[in-house]
Amino acid sequence: MLTLAIGLAAAGACCFAGTVHLQHRAVHQASAGREGRSLGLPAVQTILRNPGWYAGIGLAGLGAVLHVLALTMAPLAVVQPIGVLTLVLTVLLARTVLTRAVLAALVMSVAGVAGFVALAAMTTDAALPPPDLASAQWAVLGAAVLAVAARYTRDRARCLFLALATAVLFGFTSALVRAAAVAPLSGGMAVLVVAEALAAALAGVWLLHQAYASGPAAIVAGATTIVDPLSAVVIGVFAYGEMAPGQLAGMVVPGAVAVAGLALLAREVPAAPTGPARRKRRAGPLRIAITADTYPPHVNGAANFAYRLASGLAGRGHEVHVVCPSTGGETFTETAGGVTVHRIGSLRTPFHPTFRFCPPWRASKAVPALLAEIEPDVVHTQAHFLIGRSAVRAATAAGVPVVATNHFMPENLLGYGPLPRFTHRPLARLAWRDLARVFGRATVCTTPTPRAAELLERNGLNRPVMAISCGIDRAHYAGPPEPTSAPAVLFVGRLDAEKNVHELLEAAALLPDVCVELVGDGSERHRLAALATRLGIADRVRFHGFVPDEELVRAYRRCDVFCMPGTAELQSLVTMEAMAAGKPVVAANAMALPHLVRPGHNGWLYPPGDVPELARLLAAVLADEHTRTAMGKASLDLIAAHDLESTLDQFDRVYLDITARPMVSALQR
């Protein structure tokens, strides 16, 4: 009998998983797929016309029958925890990519539930004493508190509170069904118990649909499958006396494993809700919204790429809009070079002199409003920060396909903060997880190099990543070299910690008569100037700061060799620019730089931190004009594969592909 009850409960979990899958999609189609939106009467009317919703009702009814039959054959502590399999089955029905993290979560959930059920079967008391129904009423009060809390929250917090209230009511309903099925109740009391169970179930169904309308299915399924059995088991222990509290304590370990597995699963599964059917794309050029947390006049690789991408796409006839931080506190729209730029009022960061950011209270309102006004065919986000994450959430909720391109490495930001270095590694892990959570909702993910793609996948992004070069306008940097009075080594970029410019200065101190030109600015400039003075090479080091584009091109043309000692380069646009100018490159053997530098062909790679080796390689290149010329020509040949037109071609194909196919939520991939 016990084995049959467990089998029936498992079959019921299958039915409930199908219900979640069908009804969540129906509710989001009816409520325009907007997270945090309450389910009103018009949406209810739309739901009632959706055949999928009725199919979900049928599965829910079948699951309820199987669950009730199981409850008549086995105690609450045995039957109810099996419902936790609903989340696992929901993930499988959604065809979620089974990464190692997802598989580990599934194993933990199933093993924890199996252990919990096995211990429950051995410790529950088959002789049920008369139930203390008054004690069980505390569950109703708990559900009411959670429902009230949901009224004062929004988005995912609202979804979570609604799902928790639903779970408590469903657990309470199961407890009442168990009491009516096996305990002798008077006629009037039996009617009251059945009526209360029906009312609790109906209230739970309403709250469940409100939770569907408020957020992702993973949150709803996760909260209900965890709290439903827990609340039912607690009622079974303390109101029905199915087991002693001490026996319940012995089940904590497998229960904790199951809960941990479910928590991991809920975090790893992409959280995008099922959006509505995407409107039919208009014929002709695409309307593209590029969202960027950094954009010119910011000076960095991500900002430069976003500008080149927007300008290049506009040059191909597409209608391009850019959503980015403003240059001040005001919000405004401007048009330049065929691109419409929507700038959201921003604030200055306390840790960087030039970088500005949009505070979350502005980004969360302005970005969805702008996207609703623009009505893009595709959204291409350049980051997962405040503007980027708001764009991903709004676009996926509205059924608009999203391309997400990553230029981020935590190491590039942690150096700006005041936190001690021992905190950097755990903070970097958290940052990668946050990125994977946001980008996990996108339709397509890209990054500039295969090494960067591997890094993303290794740090938790649960999908393949396309490597698409940022591209370079080669013709812009081509031209004859400019004469110099002394051998010159050039560095271009931010003068910040992860760029390791101090290694270049220390190497220059070992090379007599070699000049160093530094183009760019940053937090390390004063330290580097002081270092040059201590090394006795201040007269051979020129700090140019930020320079106009034409002066930057001249700097590339007059240098003899380009040096990039940075160890956190996802592609290094400045290295590509130097190669387009026909220069040899000496770079650190780190991150994506080996994708650009072929040792002995167009330059050399040195072990990061090895200053004597850097000096030796620079000296070898500078000492032989024939070698420099050959390496410069090799740079030109290699950079041809990174031509900007090729990059635009690839993104054009991606955009056309994802706008032509039916929109699929992240949970369905």
C-alpha angles and dihedrals in degrees: 000000000000092000091050091050091053091049092050091048091051091050088050090053089055090053092048091050089055089049092053091049096049100037097044089055092047093049093048092048089052096046095046090253094274115153114229094025118134118233107249134184096271090053091048090053090051091049091052089059093053114099091202091062091055090049087055090050090053092051091046090052092049091046091050092052091050091046093050091049089052091050091054090056104041140024124271091252090061102039104036100057090057088070087073086081088074091083092049091050091045089058092050093047089052090057091233115185105261102227121174090263092052092047091049089051091050092050092048092048096048095042092048093049092046091052092045093051093046092053091043091053090054097045107037120104111236091199100078114204119217107292120247096226092177090064091051091059090078086079090065091054091049091051091049092052091051092048091051090049089054090060090063098047135062144209114000096356089056090047091051095049092047092049092049091051089049091051093051091050092048091049089049090049091053090050091053092048090051091050094049092047101052109016124077107248128176118249095257093044092049091053090048092050093049092047092049091048090051092048092048091049093050092047089048092051091052093048089046091057091047087053090050089054092047103052152338124326091236091065092047095046093042096050095044096046092049102041098034095065093037093054092045092049092048089052090047092053102041103028102030102029094228090152139357118266088242091058090050089055089060089060094056095095099056089038090053091049090052092048091048091050092050092047090052091047093050089051097046098045110087107257101213113131121229103268127209122271106288115248115253111271116245118245120259130028120007126253104227127189114201112195118197135173089203126038135152131324077047107090113220140099096266092050092047092049093049090052093048092046093050093046093045093049091047089051088057091057100262120137103243127193124182122202111196144136118295123242088242142004095295128089118226145145126234136175123222131163093353093306123114108218118199109197119197118208109266142190131228115253116239093223103047126049098216108022117101130189139195112242114237095247089060099039094048091056104031100046098054090044092051093047090049088052095045095044093202125198089220137008118217112193121194098197145016095232127106101306093033097052092045089052094049092048094047095043096048090045090053094046095250116142116244131211111197119196120190123214094156133115118169090223088066092063107030092072090066096060130080094238119122118257095248088068094055098082098051090042090051090053091051090048092053091049090051091051092049091050093053097040091044087076095056124103094228130010124205138175132180102257142023089246091055090047091052090050092054094049092046091052096057110280101144099214141055115277124218116228108220118167118236086234132218134234095233096186091059093065100035118108144104118302117259118234120250132191094228137019107283132204116196132206122183123187145062114330093228135132100265091054091068093210089160088073090059092050092048090050091049089055087063092052116070119217094011116132123209122209118196117194114189139040139241149135094302098054097101092045091050092049090051090048092052089053093049090049091051094239101104090117090056098048121079120194105202098173117200112345135188116268095255091054090049090054090050090051091055092048096050099047121095096209135007120225126200112180094168118126100196102060116139088188111330109228092196091058088051090050091052090050090050087055088056098251131146115242133217109191143163115271092240141113113335099345093095087063088065105033121063107193112241091006109070098353143314140284121219130195108263110258095018099120097173090054091048090051091048094051093046090050092050092054095043094048097059120055092187090055092049092051093049093047091048091054090048089053089055091051094048096046091055088082089060097055112149092233089060090052091050090048091054095048090045089057092047092050094048092047097052095041091051098052127070114275112255124189122237090251090059096053 
